[in-house]
Amino acid sequence: MKIRVGMGYDIHRLRKGKKLFLGGIEVPFFKGLIGHSDGDCLIHAVMDALLGALGEEDIGKVFPDTDPEYKDIRSTELLKEVVNRVKKNKWEIAHIDTIIIAEAPKLADYIPRMKDVLCPLLFIPQKSFGIKAKTNEGIGAIGKGEAMAALAQVLLKSD
């Protein structure tokens, strides 16, 4: 069996009055992530990790923010394209582990819904997808509630 590992990271600023999309769901909050797409930093980190494991360019090159086709697009749609690349290259997702870094809102209660949405798109069981939420202990832009970030690591396998 062959394996490949990929790492991903994404950060977006928060803005009042914008919807917060995170992990493929809308999370009730008075601020949302600013981005050319919906700004879903968790999905963006996962996509970068998958593309990295494939040896491809990052999401900024694959889905450029200069392309009007991707303006306000849901990140779940972009994730489907990346997963298609994984399958096309004859790889299978074995495991994904992620961390969301946000001072607020508290995200633990939303993680099961995120898995309900994302695992079918990734073709993996929920036990193969770790999502953890951490704060930044009041430090930096994330700690001040100005931004949110996510880290992802993926393991791909192939026969």
C-alpha positions as CSV (number, residue, x, y, z in Angstrom):
1,M,0.0,0.0,0.0
2,K,1.2,3.5,-0.8
3,I,0.4,6.5,1.5
4,R,0.7,10.3,1.2
5,V,0.3,13.0,3.9
6,G,-0.8,16.5,3.3
7,M,-1.0,19.6,5.6
8,G,-3.3,22.6,5.2
9,Y,-3.8,25.9,6.9
10,D,-6.2,28.7,6.3
11,I,-7.1,32.0,8.1
12,H,-9.8,34.6,7.4
13,R,-10.8,37.8,9.0
14,L,-14.2,38.1,10.6
15,R,-16.8,40.8,9.8
16,K,-20.0,41.8,11.6
17,G,-23.2,41.2,9.7
18,K,-21.9,38.4,7.6
19,K,-23.0,34.8,7.8
20,L,-20.6,32.3,9.4
21,F,-20.0,29.2,7.3
22,L,-17.7,26.7,9.0
23,G,-17.3,23.0,8.3
24,G,-20.0,23.2,5.6
25,I,-22.7,24.5,8.0
26,E,-24.0,27.9,8.9
27,V,-23.1,28.6,12.6
28,P,-25.2,31.2,14.3
29,F,-22.9,34.1,15.1
30,F,-22.9,37.9,14.7
31,K,-19.7,37.8,12.5
32,G,-18.8,35.8,9.5
33,L,-15.6,34.9,7.6
34,I,-14.5,37.3,4.8
35,G,-13.4,35.5,1.6
36,H,-13.9,35.4,-2.1
37,S,-16.0,32.2,-1.5
38,D,-17.9,31.7,1.7
39,G,-14.6,31.9,3.6
40,D,-15.0,28.5,5.3
41,C,-11.5,28.1,6.7
42,L,-12.0,24.5,7.9
43,I,-12.9,23.3,4.4
44,H,-10.1,25.5,2.9
45,A,-7.5,23.9,5.2
46,V,-8.8,20.4,4.3
47,M,-8.7,21.2,0.5
48,D,-5.1,22.5,0.8
49,A,-4.1,19.4,2.7
50,L,-5.7,17.1,0.1
51,L,-4.1,19.1,-2.8
52,G,-0.7,19.0,-1.0
53,A,-0.9,15.2,-0.6
54,L,-1.6,15.0,-4.3
55,G,1.4,17.1,-5.1
56,E,-0.8,19.8,-6.7
57,E,-0.9,23.6,-6.2
58,D,-2.8,25.2,-3.4
59,I,-6.4,26.4,-3.4
60,G,-5.4,29.9,-4.3
61,K,-4.1,28.6,-7.6
62,V,-6.8,26.0,-8.2
63,F,-9.7,28.3,-7.3
64,P,-8.2,31.9,-7.8
65,D,-9.9,34.8,-6.0
66,T,-9.7,36.7,-9.3
67,D,-12.1,34.3,-11.0
68,P,-15.7,35.5,-10.7
69,E,-16.9,31.9,-11.0
70,Y,-15.9,31.3,-7.4
71,K,-17.3,34.6,-5.9
72,D,-19.5,33.7,-2.9
73,I,-19.5,30.0,-3.8
74,R,-20.0,27.5,-1.0
75,S,-16.8,25.8,-0.1
76,T,-18.6,22.5,-0.1
77,E,-18.8,22.8,-3.9
78,L,-15.1,23.4,-4.2
79,L,-14.4,20.5,-1.8
80,K,-16.3,18.2,-4.2
81,E,-13.9,19.2,-7.0
82,V,-10.9,18.5,-4.9
83,V,-12.2,15.1,-3.8
84,N,-12.8,14.3,-7.5
85,R,-9.1,15.0,-8.1
86,V,-8.2,12.6,-5.3
87,K,-10.4,9.8,-6.8
88,K,-9.2,10.6,-10.4
89,N,-5.6,10.1,-9.2
90,K,-6.6,6.7,-7.7
91,W,-6.1,7.8,-4.1
92,E,-8.5,7.3,-1.2
93,I,-8.8,9.4,2.0
94,A,-7.8,7.3,5.0
95,H,-8.0,9.9,7.7
96,I,-8.3,13.6,8.3
97,D,-7.5,15.5,11.5
98,T,-8.3,19.2,11.9
99,I,-8.2,22.0,14.4
100,I,-10.4,25.1,14.2
101,I,-8.9,28.1,16.1
102,A,-11.5,30.6,17.1
103,E,-12.1,32.7,20.3
104,A,-15.8,32.6,19.7
105,P,-18.3,31.2,19.1
106,K,-18.0,28.0,21.1
107,L,-18.0,25.3,18.4
108,A,-18.2,21.9,20.2
109,D,-21.9,21.5,19.8
110,Y,-21.6,22.1,16.0
111,I,-18.9,19.6,15.3
112,P,-21.3,16.6,14.9
113,R,-23.3,18.5,12.2
114,M,-20.1,19.5,10.4
115,K,-19.2,15.8,10.3
116,D,-22.7,14.9,9.1
117,V,-22.2,17.3,6.1
118,L,-18.5,16.7,5.3
119,C,-18.0,13.0,5.8
120,P,-20.3,12.0,2.9
121,L,-18.6,14.5,0.6
122,L,-15.2,13.1,1.6
123,F,-16.4,9.4,1.4
124,I,-15.1,8.7,4.9
125,P,-16.8,7.4,8.1
126,Q,-17.1,9.9,10.9
127,K,-14.5,8.1,13.0
128,S,-11.9,8.9,10.2
129,F,-12.5,12.7,10.6
130,G,-11.2,14.5,13.6
131,I,-12.5,18.1,14.2
132,K,-11.3,19.9,17.3
133,A,-12.0,23.5,18.4
134,K,-9.5,25.5,20.3
135,T,-9.1,29.1,21.4
136,N,-6.1,31.3,20.9
137,E,-6.2,32.3,24.6
138,G,-6.8,36.0,23.8
139,I,-3.6,36.3,21.8
140,G,-3.3,38.0,18.4
141,A,-6.0,38.7,15.8
142,I,-7.7,35.3,16.5
143,G,-7.6,35.9,20.2
144,K,-9.1,39.3,19.8
145,G,-12.0,37.9,17.7
146,E,-10.8,39.5,14.5
147,A,-10.1,36.2,12.7
148,M,-10.5,32.5,12.6
149,A,-8.1,29.8,11.4
150,A,-8.0,26.1,10.8
151,L,-5.3,23.4,10.4
152,A,-5.7,20.1,8.6
153,Q,-3.7,17.0,8.1
154,V,-4.8,14.2,5.7
155,L,-3.6,10.7,5.0
156,L,-4.3,9.3,1.6
157,K,-3.8,5.6,0.7
158,S,-3.6,3.7,-2.5
159,D,-3.1,0.0,-3.4
